[in-house]
Amino acid sequence: MRTWQINSHTPHSLSMLDWAAALIAALGRDEDRAFAQAVLGLFDDLPAIAQCTVFVHQAGRPRTLSVADYRGGSYLRTVADIYARRFYALDGIRPFLDAPEAAALPVLCQQSRADIAHETYRHMCYLRPSVSERLTLLAPQPGSVWLSVNFYRNDQGGGFEPAEIDRVQTAAPLLVQALARHWALYNRRAAPGSSVNDRLMQLCPELTSREREVLCGILDGRATPEIAQQLGVQPSSVISYQKRAYQRLGISGQRQLFAAVRAC
């Protein structure tokens, strides 16, 4: 897998004003396809880029915000949700997002099917959807949140061409701004008030990121084995993080945790 920061871009004949106009109508909409379809539409002249997904990476796990597939149907949404639940811990971008020195600049990550050693992950997320390669634009946000827009090249298209990568880099400044605005509007409408992760940070700034991830999993109704699988750790580690977090918060159980977060 190849990863690099984006600190400049090359002008393209399609103006940024044209691109911006195509995205504005989709900002904040909660329809499954609206935002990703608008993003994918920026690359209509590149037919090998056939799919797009948008995720928010928060508290150690991704959540699907939008998907678009030129072939239509709901299959890509299913694949995206399976990836978020089962395979995110195996993704090549995961160590980068978890690193304390993670970049403050947007990052592009290029991952081919051959980069994935895990057979089931490769089969479910690349072979079955007919994907040969993924190009991910990662945009850091306040509060240890990352937003990502992912472009997928179909089997017939092979790997991303240099000109295609350059187009994504050209669009990156606009896409980063649109992603941030879309997430702010979407999050405000879907869940008024501060996010669970923000509330935990407000309750106890001393909580480590791992402890917050575990607490977010508990608050999301997930059992210890599921949290462990999502974070790529052992269940015993999840229990240890939970105990330490409870000690920092001065609580002794889930009921007090839910009450504390609701009161925040």
Secondary structure, DSSP 4 states (H G I P E B T S, - for coil): -EEEE-------SS-HHHHHHHHHTTTT--SSSHHHHHHHHTTTT-TTEEEEEEEEEETTEEEEEEEEETT-SSHHHHHHHHIIIIIGGGSTTHHHHH-TT--SS-EEEEEEGGG---HHHHIIIIITTTEEEEEEEEEEETTTEEEEEEEEEEGGG-SPPHHHHHHHHHHHHHHHHHHHHHHHHHHHHHS-SS-HHHHHHHH-TT--HHHHHHHHHHHTT--HHHHHHHHTS-HHHHHHHHHHHHHHHT--SHHHHHHHHHH-
